[in-house]
Amino acid sequence: MNLNFNVEKFIKNNITHRPTSLLTADLKKFNNELEREIKGKSVLVIGGAGTIGSSYIRALVKYNPGKLVVIDINENGLTELVRDCRSRNDIELPDNFITYPINFSDPVFYKIFKKEGPFDIIANFAAHKHVRSEKDEFSIEAMIDNNVLKAKNFLDFLLANPAKHFFCVSTDKAANPVNVMGASKKLMEEVILAYSNEMKITTARFANVAFSNGSLPAGFIDRMLKHQPLSCPSDVKRFFVSPEESGQICLCACILGQSGDIFFPKLGNDTMINFANIAKEFVQENGFKVKECTSEIEAKQSAKEIDAGTYPIYFFNSNTSGEKLYEEFYTAEETLDLDKCINLGIVKNAPKRSKDELNNIIAEIKRLFTKEEFTKRDIVELLNKMIPNFQHIETGLSLDQKM
């Protein structure tokens, strides 16, 4: 791999095609408000070692919070977060900064909260984010438990320990969901909205984060370092934001939004990028010629050509469960505010269930999970009943069956 490869530069030139952040104008417009609400404040970030959580932290610390506590179950990720932040010359962590490698639903978390709190700002990025993580009933139960049930437990705790700003991350896949991950996030949105009259809560839906942890483009780097072929869908296009932009979107939503607001980036359909183009340009950027392959076998056999300067990529038509060939940030029924921010829109009227109705939904989910036997289909049918616009796409194939 080309040691001079600069992933941030590649994202700007080949994926977002934006030399500066999409949020530059909004950050300038709301600079005074952001400084007033963050400077000297106490902040808790849950899931802060992931791509979006760590990008949120890098955006946040520029406004000089007084205290920053970061929670993440990924011990290695927390180590890299600290090394990255300490190695940058454009940000400085607060003196009162501490990380804890724990799960935010564990009893020890609440001990930490009581010791380190109260917090003025809380941002929760702990979530299952991959459609890959819904291949069977066990992985789906874990996903819904993390994205919905644990989030609700935390909200119940926060009623007695409210922050001035509470943010919980969502996804564009929550708009008219076709996969269980998106449906779980839609349900998560409804959970937090049910509490939005009792505390200030905001969220954000956004595009794919280019080269985020576990993403297909990030996998290109790993494959190339190991001299392994790439594989990529030829028919899937996505909206993309940079890691920097993802953190800034979440920061703006967290601080600037009114309770119940759902933020999203204003991106036109002409900004969507085909994964196949990213793969080809990535290979070329690293000094190789592209060899297009029609099967995994051909791609793996062609790996011997890498040392000669030709890189194999297996292109395929997408056929896995829950794959949506297009993306959307809002539905036709949602009312939008497109005026407050320059490059961010806001969903203002997302439907709110009563807490009683929500508790009934949660109880029904828990009843299903306590059965000795249940299937993925049982979960999908239950979600269909709870989320009327959920149209699951089931093909019988998962991403774990692909290279």
N, C-alpha and C positions, 0 to 999 in steps of 0.2 A: 504494500500500500504506500502511496505517496506520502512521505512524512511531512510534506508541506501542505497537505490537504487541510483546509480551514473550513470546518463544518458551518460556522456562523456565516462566513462569506458565501459558501455554497447555497445556503438557505436563502439569503438575500438575492443572489444572482439567478438562481435556477428554480426556486420554488415559490417564494412570496413575490419576487420581482419588485421588492420595495427596499430602496437603499437605506431608509430610516424606518423606525417603528410606525405601524399603523396608528399607534396611540400618542404619537408625539404632540399633535395639536391639542388633544384632550388633556394630556398631562400639563401642558402649558396653560390651558384655559382654567383648569381647576387646581393649579399649583398651590394657591393660598389655602384653599379648603383642605387639601391633602396634608399640607404642613401643619395646619391647626389641629387636625384630628389625629395625627400620628406622632408628632414630635413629643418626646418625653413620656409617651404612653406605654402601658404594659400590654404585650402581645403574646398570644398563644397560637402556634401553628401546628395543626395535627396533619400527619402525612407530609411533612415538610421536606422529606428526602427525595420525593419523586420529581419528575421533570417540572410539573406545573407548580407544586408546592415550593420547590427550591427557587423557581423563577419569581414566584410571588415574594419570597423572602428577599431576593436581590432587588426587586422593585421597592419593597417596603423600607429597607434599611437606609435608602437614600433620603428618607424623611426623618431620620434620627429618632426612632423609638427609644424609650428609656430602658426597656426590658424586653427580651425576646426569649421565649421558651419554645423549643421545637420537639415534637413527639413523632416518632416513626418506628414501626416494627422492624424496618430494614436497617440493621446496625451498620452494614457496609455503606449503605446510601448516606447515612448521617455522617460517616467519616469523610466521604467524598464531598458532601455539602460544606463541611467545615474547611476542608483543604481548598476547595474552589473559592469560597468567599474570602478566606485569608490570603489567597494568591492573587486576587484582583486588586488593581489600583484605582478602580472607580467606585468602590463601595467600602464601607467600614462597619463591622458588626458592633453593636453596643457593648459597653463594658459588662453589663449584666446580661450575659448570653449563656444559655445552657441547653444541652440536648439530652433526651432520654430515649433509649432504644426499647420502647415498650409498645404494646397494643393499647389503643385508646379506650378499649372496652374492658381492660383488665382492672381488678380492684386497685392495684397500685397506681393506676392513672389518677383515680379520684383522690388518693392520698397526695399525689404531686400537685393536683389542682388546688387542693385546700392549702397546701404549704406555699405554693408559688403565686397563687391568685390573691386578690381578684384581678381579672383581666379586662382592659378596656376594649380590646379587639381580639376576636377569636375567628380563625379561618380553618375549616375542616376540608382536607383533601384526601382523607382516607377512603378509598373506594376501589372496588373491582372495576376496571375500565375496558377490559378486552372482551369482544364478542367471542373470542377463542375460549373464554372461561364459562361457557354455557353448554358444554357438550353432553352433560348428563345430569341426572337429578341431584347428585351430590355436589357438583360444582355450582349448580344453580342455587341450591340451598345456601351454600357459603356466600355466594354473591348477594342474595337477597338479605341474608343475615347482616352482612357488612354494610351494604348500601342503604338498607331501609331500617331493619330492626335495631341495630346498634345506634344508628343516627337518631332514632326516636328516643331511645333510652337516654342518650346524651342531652337531647332537648328537654326531656322531663327533669333532668338534673339542673339544666341551666335556668329553668323557671325560678329557682331559688338563688341562682348565681348568675344573673344576666350580665352580658357585656353590652357596651354601647353599640358595637358593630359585630354582627355574627354573619359569617359567610360560609356556604356549603356548596361545593362544586357540582355542576351538572354536566350535561353533554348535549350536543346538537341531536344526538340519536334519541333524545327524549321527545322530540317533535315527531308525531306520527310514527311511533316505534315499530320496527319490524323484527327486532331481536330482544331477547330477554334482558340483556344488559341495558338497552335503551328503556325497556319497560320498567326495570328496577329503578332507573334514574328518574323516570316520570313519576313513579310512585314516591320516590324520595322527595321530589319537588312538592308533591301534594302533602307529604308529611310536614315539611318545613313551612309550607304556606298555611297549614292548619294552626301553626303556632305564631303566625306573623302578626296577629293582633295583640299578642302578649309580650313579644320582644321583637326588636328589629332584626329581620332576617332577609338576606338577599342571596341570589345565586347567579350563575352565568352558564350559558350554553355557548360553546365555541367550536371551531373547526379542528381538524387534525392538527396536532402540534408536531411540526416537522422534526424528525430525529428524536422524538421523545422516547423514554425508556421503554423497551419492549415493542416499539413500533417497527413496521416493515423497513423503513429507511435506516433506522438504527441498526437493524439486523444486517443491512448491507455492509456496514463497517466490520461487524464480527465475522461475516462470511469472508470478506476480503482478507482480513488479518489471518484467517485460517486457510486461505487459498481454496475456498469452497465456492461452488457456483451460486449465483443468485437465482431466486424464483420470484415471480411477480405477476399479478393479474394484468391482463391486457385491456380490460374493459371497465375498470373502476376509476372514477375521477372523484376528487375530494377538494373541499376548501382547506387551505392550510394557513396557520399562523406560526410564527417563530416561537421558540421557547420564551424569549424575552417578551413578546407580545402577549403570550398566554398569562404570564404573571401580572402584567400591567392591566389586562382585562379584568382579572379577578380582583386586583387591588381597587380599581375604579368601582367595580360592582359592590365590593365590600364597604367602601367608605362613602361613595357618592349616592348610592341607591336609597330609595325609600323601602320600607318593609314590604316584602312581597314582590319586589321587582326582580325580573329575570333579564340579565344583560346578554347581548350578543354582538359580535362584530358585524359592521356593515360591509359585506363582501358581495360583489356582483357575480353572477354565474360565469362571466368571462374570466374570473380569477381562478376557477377550478383547474386543478392540475391532474393529469393522468399519471398513475404510479409508474407506468411503463416508461414514460419520458424521464422521470426521476432516476430510474434504474439505469437507463442508457447514459444519461448525462453524468451520473455518478461514476460509472465505469470509465467514461472518456476523460473526466476530470482527473482521474487517477492514472492516466496515461495508457489505457488499454483500448483495443478495438473490441467492439461488441460482436459476439457470436450468438445469434438467436437460435434457441433450441425448442423443439416441439414436444419433449418429454423430459421427465426427471432423470431417466436413465441416460439419455443423450447428454444432458447437462453435466451429470456426474462423471461420465466418461470423458467429457471434453475438458475437465479440470486440468488435465495434463498439458493443455495448451496455454495455461496461464503464464508460465515462465517464459513463453515465447511471445507474450504481449497480447494474447487474445483471451477475452473473458466471457465465459458462457452464462447466458441468462435464459432460464426457462419461463416463457410466457404462456399463460393459460387463461381461459375464460372462467370467471368466477362462478362457482357452483356450490359454495358452502352455505350452511344454514345461517339465517339472520343477516345476510349480506345485502345491503341497500346500495343500488347503483348510483343513487343521487342523495344529496343531503339537504336539510332545511333547518332553519333556526327557529321557526315559528309556524303556527298553523293558521288557517284562514279565519278561525274563530277568535284568535287572540288580537287584542287591541295594542297598538304599538305607539311608543313615543320615539319619534325619529329626530326630535328637535333639541333635546337637552344636551346631548353629546354630539360631537362632530363625526366621529367614526364608530360610534356604538349606538345600537338601538336598544330599546327596553320594552319588554312585554309587561303590560300594566294590569291585565285583567285575567291572569291565569286562574282557573277555577279553584276555589278553596272548599275543601270538604270540612264539615264540622269535626271536632275532635271525637265526638261520640261515633260518628260514621267511620272515622279513621281507626279508632280503637277496635271496632267490629271487623274491619278489614285485617288489621294486624292479628287479631285473635283467630280469624279464619286461616291465615297463613300459618300461624303457629300450630293450629290443629292438624293441618296437612303434614307439617314437618314432624309431628310427634307420632305419626302412623309408622308401623313397622315397615310397610312397603308403600311406595308411591313412585310414579314415573315422571319423566320430563313432560310428557303430554298432560299429566294431571296439573302440573304447575302452570303450564301454558294456558290451559283451559281456565284455571282460577284467575290468572292475570287478564285473560280476555274479558272475564266478567267484571273485573275491577277497573279496567282501563278500556273504555269502549272503542277507542281508535287504534288499539293494538292489533296489528295484523302480522302474526309471526310467519316468517318464511322458513319452512323446514324442508331440507333436501336430503337429510340423512347423512350428510358429510360435515366434518368439522375441520378447522384449520390444522388441528393436530395430525390430520391424515395427509397433510401436504408438506413438502420440503421446506 
